[in-house]
């Protein structure tokens, strides 16, 4: 952590102007963008300090939205997906609009109710090069795309792979009404076992694809 400069004093917390919400180091916050037509920026607060004029500054580590990355938004990027970048900055505390939560991908997929303050992150992003860590994640379906938690998928009772309804010539409504699903490659397998539902779980987040900032 950077040393406090002369004339600066570390603060344990900061109360967001006009609210009773308290921000501490380690919290994720929503920050007012310079362009009012854009959604708020999301950042993790690293340090809070004040000077002798009581001006509060926060050192932050930015999260990028997919469309802010060099590769841009892709099909498998969810609406609430963020990338934790290596882009650090110092901003006025007054630019903080609110708090939010950036979940791990696994925890996000388990949320029963997603609010406007819920986001998730499964990649770290290098702003200068556009590189991602990890550079590979599990892929599913015939289209071999990573899981997008915004999309409905059905699981084959044979191979246990997950499929987008459109990729197996089904509508969303048809998929929702399925009691079980067997993909074309497994449809002739007599050993396929029936289960209670085609939606017993969500695709996992373990292993195969590459996902492919913002100048202030």
Phi and psi in degrees as GROMACS dihedral restraints (atoms count N, CA, C in turn):
[ dihedral_restraints ]
;  ai    aj    ak    al  type     phi  dphi    fc
    3     4     5     6     1   -65.9    20    10
    4     5     6     7     1   146.5    20    10
    6     7     8     9     1   -74.1    20    10
    7     8     9    10     1   148.0    20    10
    9    10    11    12     1   -71.3    20    10
   10    11    12    13     1   131.3    20    10
   12    13    14    15     1   -76.0    20    10
   13    14    15    16     1   158.2    20    10
   15    16    17    18     1   -55.1    20    10
   16    17    18    19     1   137.5    20    10
   18    19    20    21     1    84.2    20    10
   19    20    21    22     1    -3.3    20    10
   21    22    23    24     1  -107.3    20    10
   22    23    24    25     1   151.6    20    10
   24    25    26    27     1  -133.9    20    10
   25    26    27    28     1   131.5    20    10
   27    28    29    30     1   -68.7    20    10
   28    29    30    31     1   143.0    20    10
   30    31    32    33     1  -117.1    20    10
   31    32    33    34     1   142.8    20    10
   33    34    35    36     1   -76.7    20    10
   34    35    36    37     1   -27.7    20    10
   36    37    38    39     1  -157.0    20    10
   37    38    39    40     1   168.3    20    10
   39    40    41    42     1  -145.4    20    10
   40    41    42    43     1   131.9    20    10
   42    43    44    45     1   -93.2    20    10
   43    44    45    46     1   123.8    20    10
   45    46    47    48     1   -61.5    20    10
   46    47    48    49     1   130.1    20    10
   48    49    50    51     1   -54.0    20    10
   49    50    51    52     1   129.3    20    10
   51    52    53    54     1    81.6    20    10
   52    53    54    55     1     4.6    20    10
   54    55    56    57     1  -135.3    20    10
   55    56    57    58     1   178.6    20    10
   57    58    59    60     1  -109.9    20    10
   58    59    60    61     1    17.4    20    10
   60    61    62    63     1   -84.1    20    10
   61    62    63    64     1   129.5    20    10
   63    64    65    66     1  -104.0    20    10
   64    65    66    67     1   130.1    20    10
   66    67    68    69     1  -107.9    20    10
   67    68    69    70     1   134.8    20    10
   69    70    71    72     1  -127.9    20    10
   70    71    72    73     1   163.5    20    10
   72    73    74    75     1   -56.2    20    10
   73    74    75    76     1   134.6    20    10
   75    76    77    78     1   100.3    20    10
   76    77    78    79     1   -16.3    20    10
   78    79    80    81     1   -78.6    20    10
   79    80    81    82     1   152.2    20    10
   81    82    83    84     1   -98.4    20    10
   82    83    84    85     1   138.2    20    10
   84    85    86    87     1  -132.7    20    10
   85    86    87    88     1   159.8    20    10
   87    88    89    90     1  -101.6    20    10
   88    89    90    91     1   129.2    20    10
   90    91    92    93     1  -120.8    20    10
   91    92    93    94     1   139.7    20    10
   93    94    95    96     1   -64.7    20    10
   94    95    96    97     1   125.2    20    10
   96    97    98    99     1   -78.2    20    10
   97    98    99   100     1   157.8    20    10
   99   100   101   102     1   -69.0    20    10
  100   101   102   103     1   -30.7    20    10
  102   103   104   105     1   -97.2    20    10
  103   104   105   106     1   112.1    20    10
  105   106   107   108     1   -65.1    20    10
  106   107   108   109     1   -13.3    20    10
  108   109   110   111     1   -83.8    20    10
  109   110   111   112     1    -6.2    20    10
  111   112   113   114     1   -98.7    20    10
  112   113   114   115     1   157.2    20    10
  114   115   116   117     1   -69.2    20    10
  115   116   117   118     1   162.2    20    10
  117   118   119   120     1   -62.9    20    10
  118   119   120   121     1   148.8    20    10
  120   121   122   123     1   -73.4    20    10
  121   122   123   124     1   153.7    20    10
  123   124   125   126     1  -118.5    20    10
  124   125   126   127     1   134.8    20    10
  126   127   128   129     1  -147.0    20    10
  127   128   129   130     1   157.5    20    10
  129   130   131   132     1  -103.1    20    10
  130   131   132   133     1   127.8    20    10
  132   133   134   135     1   -77.5    20    10
  133   134   135   136     1   123.6    20    10
  135   136   137   138     1   -96.5    20    10
  136   137   138   139     1   -34.7    20    10
  138   139   140   141     1  -160.2    20    10
  139   140   141   142     1   145.5    20    10
  141   142   143   144     1  -125.3    20    10
  142   143   144   145     1   131.7    20    10
  144   145   146   147     1  -145.2    20    10
  145   146   147   148     1   162.7    20    10
  147   148   149   150     1  -134.3    20    10
  148   149   150   151     1   155.3    20    10
  150   151   152   153     1  -105.3    20    10
  151   152   153   154     1  -174.6    20    10
  153   154   155   156     1   -72.0    20    10
  154   155   156   157     1    -4.1    20    10
  156   157   158   159     1  -104.5    20    10
  157   158   159   160     1    11.5    20    10
  159   160   161   162     1    66.0    20    10
  160   161   162   163     1    24.6    20    10
  162   163   164   165     1   -82.3    20    10
  163   164   165   166     1   122.4    20    10
  165   166   167   168     1   -93.7    20    10
  166   167   168   169     1   128.8    20    10
  168   169   170   171     1  -120.1    20    10
  169   170   171   172     1   145.1    20    10
  171   172   173   174     1  -123.2    20    10
  172   173   174   175     1   132.4    20    10
  174   175   176   177     1   -89.5    20    10
  175   176   177   178     1   126.7    20    10
  177   178   179   180     1  -128.2    20    10
  178   179   180   181     1   157.9    20    10
  180   181   182   183     1  -114.7    20    10
  181   182   183   184     1   119.6    20    10
  183   184   185   186     1   -76.5    20    10
  184   185   186   187     1   143.6    20    10
  186   187   188   189     1   -97.3    20    10
  187   188   189   190     1   141.9    20    10
  189   190   191   192     1  -106.7    20    10
  190   191   192   193     1   144.2    20    10
  192   193   194   195     1   -82.4    20    10
  193   194   195   196     1   156.1    20    10
  195   196   197   198     1   -52.7    20    10
  196   197   198   199     1   -39.7    20    10
  198   199   200   201     1   -70.0    20    10
  199   200   201   202     1   -12.3    20    10
  201   202   203   204     1   -91.8    20    10
  202   203   204   205     1    -6.4    20    10
  204   205   206   207     1   -86.9    20    10
  205   206   207   208     1   164.4    20    10
  207   208   209   210     1   -61.5    20    10
  208   209   210   211     1   -39.0    20    10
  210   211   212   213     1   -79.1    20    10
  211   212   213   214     1   -15.8    20    10
  213   214   215   216     1    77.6    20    10
  214   215   216   217     1   178.8    20    10
  216   217   218   219     1   -75.4    20    10
  217   218   219   220     1   136.9    20    10
  219   220   221   222     1  -121.7    20    10
  220   221   222   223     1   169.5    20    10
  222   223   224   225     1   -55.5    20    10
  223   224   225   226     1   -36.8    20    10
  225   226   227   228     1   -85.9    20    10
  226   227   228   229     1    -2.7    20    10
  228   229   230   231     1   -78.4    20    10
  229   230   231   232     1   125.3    20    10
  231   232   233   234     1   -76.1    20    10
  232   233   234   235     1   162.5    20    10
  234   235   236   237     1   -62.5    20    10
  235   236   237   238     1   -29.1    20    10
  237   238   239   240     1  -105.9    20    10
  238   239   240   241     1    18.4    20    10
  240   241   242   243     1   -82.4    20    10
  241   242   243   244     1   138.8    20    10
  243   244   245   246     1  -131.9    20    10
  244   245   246   247     1   156.7    20    10
  246   247   248   249     1  -114.7    20    10
  247   248   249   250     1   129.9    20    10
  249   250   251   252     1   -78.6    20    10
  250   251   252   253     1   115.2    20    10
  252   253   254   255     1   -94.9    20    10
  253   254   255   256     1   173.0    20    10
  255   256   257   258     1   -99.9    20    10
  256   257   258   259     1    23.6    20    10
  258   259   260   261     1   -97.5    20    10
  259   260   261   262     1   112.3    20    10
  261   262   263   264     1  -106.3    20    10
  262   263   264   265     1   156.4    20    10
  264   265   266   267     1  -158.2    20    10
  265   266   267   268     1   164.6    20    10
  267   268   269   270     1  -120.3    20    10
  268   269   270   271     1   125.4    20    10
  270   271   272   273     1  -129.3    20    10
  271   272   273   274     1   158.1    20    10
  273   274   275   276     1   -68.9    20    10
  274   275   276   277     1   139.9    20    10
  276   277   278   279     1   -59.0    20    10
  277   278   279   280     1   -25.1    20    10
  279   280   281   282     1   -69.1    20    10
  280   281   282   283     1   -15.1    20    10
  282   283   284   285     1   -81.5    20    10
  283   284   285   286     1    -7.3    20    10
  285   286   287   288     1   -76.6    20    10
  286   287   288   289     1   122.9    20    10
  288   289   290   291     1   -98.2    20    10
  289   290   291   292     1   -27.9    20    10
  291   292   293   294     1  -176.4    20    10
  292   293   294   295     1  -178.5    20    10
  294   295   296   297     1  -108.3    20    10
  295   296   297   298     1   159.4    20    10
  297   298   299   300     1  -149.6    20    10
  298   299   300   301     1   175.3    20    10
  300   301   302   303     1  -124.7    20    10
  301   302   303   304     1   126.7    20    10
  303   304   305   306     1  -106.7    20    10
  304   305   306   307     1   107.0    20    10
  306   307   308   309     1   -84.8    20    10
  307   308   309   310     1   160.4    20    10
  309   310   311   312     1   -67.6    20    10
  310   311   312   313     1   156.8    20    10
  312   313   314   315     1   -58.8    20    10
  313   314   315   316     1   -43.5    20    10
  315   316   317   318     1   -61.1    20    10
  316   317   318   319     1   -46.1    20    10
  318   319   320   321     1   -67.8    20    10
  319   320   321   322     1   -35.4    20    10
  321   322   323   324     1   -62.5    20    10
  322   323   324   325     1   -41.5    20    10
  324   325   326   327     1   -67.5    20    10
  325   326   327   328     1   -13.9    20    10
  327   328   329   330     1   -96.2    20    10
  328   329   330   331     1    -4.7    20    10
  330   331   332   333     1   -66.5    20    10
  331   332   333   334     1   134.0    20    10
  333   334   335   336     1   -80.9    20    10
  334   335   336   337     1   -34.6    20    10
  336   337   338   339     1  -132.1    20    10
  337   338   339   340     1   121.7    20    10
  339   340   341   342     1   -99.1    20    10
  340   341   342   343     1   121.7    20    10
  342   343   344   345     1   -96.5    20    10
  343   344   345   346     1   175.3    20    10
  345   346   347   348     1   -66.8    20    10
  346   347   348   349     1   -15.6    20    10
  348   349   350   351     1   -98.8    20    10
  349   350   351   352     1     5.2    20    10
  351   352   353   354     1  -100.0    20    10
  352   353   354   355     1   129.4    20    10
  354   355   356   357     1  -133.4    20    10
  355   356   357   358     1   173.6    20    10
  357   358   359   360     1  -142.8    20    10
  358   359   360   361     1   158.7    20    10
  360   361   362   363     1  -139.1    20    10
  361   362   363   364     1   129.2    20    10
  363   364   365   366     1  -124.8    20    10
  364   365   366   367     1    -5.3    20    10
  366   367   368   369     1  -131.1    20    10
  367   368   369   370     1   145.5    20    10
  369   370   371   372     1   -97.7    20    10
  370   371   372   373     1   147.1    20    10
  372   373   374   375     1  -129.6    20    10
  373   374   375   376     1   131.7    20    10
  375   376   377   378     1   -94.3    20    10
  376   377   378   379     1   111.3    20    10
  378   379   380   381     1   -62.2    20    10
  379   380   381   382     1   -35.8    20    10
  381   382   383   384     1   -73.7    20    10
  382   383   384   385     1   -36.0    20    10
  384   385   386   387     1  -106.4    20    10
  385   386   387   388     1   -18.1    20    10
  387   388   389   390     1    79.7    20    10
  388   389   390   391     1    12.5    20    10
  390   391   392   393     1   -80.3    20    10
  391   392   393   394     1   151.7    20    10
  393   394   395   396     1  -120.6    20    10
  394   395   396   397     1   149.3    20    10
  396   397   398   399     1  -130.4    20    10
  397   398   399   400     1   123.4    20    10
  399   400   401   402     1   -71.4    20    10
  400   401   402   403     1   159.0    20    10
  402   403   404   405     1   -93.3    20    10
  403   404   405   406     1     1.2    20    10
  405   406   407   408     1  -141.2    20    10
  406   407   408   409     1   140.2    20    10
  408   409   410   411     1  -138.7    20    10
  409   410   411   412     1   168.9    20    10
  411   412   413   414     1   -63.3    20    10
  412   413   414   415     1   143.0    20    10
  414   415   416   417     1  -120.4    20    10
  415   416   417   418     1   156.8    20    10
  417   418   419   420     1  -137.5    20    10
  418   419   420   421     1   169.3    20    10
  420   421   422   423     1    69.6    20    10
  421   422   423   424     1   174.9    20    10
  423   424   425   426     1   -64.7    20    10
  424   425   426   427     1   -29.5    20    10
  426   427   428   429     1   -79.3    20    10
  427   428   429   430     1    -8.3    20    10
  429   430   431   432     1    51.2    20    10
  430   431   432   433     1    55.7    20    10
  432   433   434   435     1  -115.2    20    10
  433   434   435   436     1   149.2    20    10
  435   436   437   438     1   -62.3    20    10
  436   437   438   439     1   161.4    20    10
  438   439   440   441     1   -71.3    20    10
  439   440   441   442     1   129.2    20    10
  441   442   443   444     1  -106.8    20    10
  442   443   444   445     1   113.8    20    10
  444   445   446   447     1   -64.4    20    10
  445   446   447   448     1   -11.7    20    10
  447   448   449   450     1   -80.4    20    10
  448   449   450   451     1   -15.0    20    10
  450   451   452   453     1  -101.7    20    10
  451   452   453   454     1   137.3    20    10
  453   454   455   456     1   -71.8    20    10
  454   455   456   457     1   136.7    20    10
  456   457   458   459     1  -134.1    20    10
  457   458   459   460     1   153.8    20    10
  459   460   461   462     1  -116.6    20    10
  460   461   462   463     1   144.9    20    10
  462   463   464   465     1  -103.0    20    10
  463   464   465   466     1   131.8    20    10
  465   466   467   468     1   -73.1    20    10
  466   467   468   469     1   133.9    20    10
  468   469   470   471     1   -73.0    20    10
  469   470   471   472     1   -14.9    20    10
  471   472   473   474     1   -90.6    20    10
  472   473   474   475     1   -69.1    20    10
  474   475   476   477     1   -85.0    20    10
  475   476   477   478     1   -12.3    20    10
  477   478   479   480     1    70.4    20    10
  478   479   480   481     1     9.1    20    10
  480   481   482   483     1   -75.6    20    10
  481   482   483   484     1   162.4    20    10
  483   484   485   486     1  -109.9    20    10
  484   485   486   487     1   144.4    20    10
  486   487   488   489     1  -132.4    20    10
  487   488   489   490     1   143.9    20    10
  489   490   491   492     1   -76.6    20    10
  490   491   492   493     1   134.9    20    10
  492   493   494   495     1   -50.8    20    10
  493   494   495   496     1   -44.0    20    10
  495   496   497   498     1   -61.8    20    10
  496   497   498   499     1   -29.6    20    10
  498   499   500   501     1   -76.2    20    10
  499   500   501   502     1   -14.4    20    10
  501   502   503   504     1  -120.1    20    10
  502   503   504   505     1    27.8    20    10
  504   505   506   507     1    59.6    20    10
  505   506   507   508     1    43.8    20    10
  507   508   509   510     1  -126.6    20    10
  508   509   510   511     1   152.7    20    10
  510   511   512   513     1   -86.1    20    10
  511   512   513   514     1   165.8    20    10
  513   514   515   516     1   -60.2    20    10
  514   515   516   517     1   -42.0    20    10
  516   517   518   519     1   -64.8    20    10
  517   518   519   520     1   -40.4    20    10
  519   520   521   522     1   -63.2    20    10
  520   521   522   523     1   -41.0    20    10
  522   523   524   525     1   -64.5    20    10
  523   524   525   526     1   -40.6    20    10
  525   526   527   528     1   -65.1    20    10
  526   527   528   529     1   -28.5    20    10
  528   529   530   531     1   -89.4    20    10
  529   530   531   532     1    -1.9    20    10
  531   532   533   534     1   -68.8    20    10
  532   533   534   535     1   141.1    20    10
  534   535   536   537     1   -94.5    20    10
  535   536   537   538     1   -27.5    20    10
  537   538   539   540     1  -156.2    20    10
  538   539   540   541     1   160.8    20    10
  540   541   542   543     1  -140.1    20    10
  541   542   543   544     1   136.3    20    10
  543   544   545   546     1  -129.1    20    10
  544   545   546   547     1   124.6    20    10
  546   547   548   549     1   -70.1    20    10
  547   548   549   550     1   167.0    20    10
  549   550   551   552     1   -62.2    20    10
  550   551   552   553     1   -33.1    20    10
  552   553   554   555     1   -72.6    20    10
  553   554   555   556     1   -26.3    20    10
  555   556   557   558     1  -101.2    20    10
  556   557   558   559     1    -5.9    20    10
  558   559   560   561     1   -62.3    20    10
  559   560   561   562     1   -22.2    20    10
  561   562   563   564     1   -96.9    20    10
  562   563   564   565     1     4.9    20    10
  564   565   566   567     1   -85.6    20    10
  565   566   567   568     1   113.8    20    10
  567   568   569   570     1   -70.6    20    10
  568   569   570   571     1   -13.1    20    10
  570   571   572   573     1   -92.2    20    10
  571   572   573   574     1     1.0    20    10
  573   574   575   576     1   -63.8    20    10
  574   575   576   577     1   127.7    20    10
  576   577   578   579     1   -97.7    20    10
  577   578   579   580     1   142.8    20    10
  579   580   581   582     1   -80.3    20    10
  580   581   582   583     1   149.4    20    10
  582   583   584   585     1  -130.3    20    10
  583   584   585   586     1   178.4    20    10
  585   586   587   588     1   -70.0    20    10
  586   587   588   589     1   -34.5    20    10
  588   589   590   591     1  -152.9    20    10
  589   590   591   592     1   156.2    20    10
  591   592   593   594     1   -83.9    20    10
  592   593   594   595     1    -6.1    20    10
  594   595   596   597     1  -123.6    20    10
  595   596   597   598     1    50.2    20    10
  597   598   599   600     1   -72.8    20    10
  598   599   600   601     1   -21.4    20    10
  600   601   602   603     1  -162.3    20    10
  601   602   603   604     1  -180.0    20    10
  603   604   605   606     1  -103.0    20    10
  604   605   606   607     1   158.0    20    10
  606   607   608   609     1   -54.3    20    10
  607   608   609   610     1   145.6    20    10
  609   610   611   612     1   -73.2    20    10
  610   611   612   613     1   177.5    20    10
  612   613   614   615     1  -123.5    20    10
  613   614   615   616     1    29.7    20    10
  615   616   617   618     1  -101.9    20    10
  616   617   618   619     1   174.2    20    10
  624   625   626   627     1  -149.8    20    10
  625   626   627   628     1   159.5    20    10
  627   628   629   630     1   -92.7    20    10
  628   629   630   631     1   138.0    20    10
  630   631   632   633     1   -79.9    20    10
  631   632   633   634     1   148.8    20    10
  639   640   641   642     1   -95.2    20    10
  640   641   642   643     1   125.2    20    10
  642   643   644   645     1   -86.1    20    10
  643   644   645   646     1   126.7    20    10
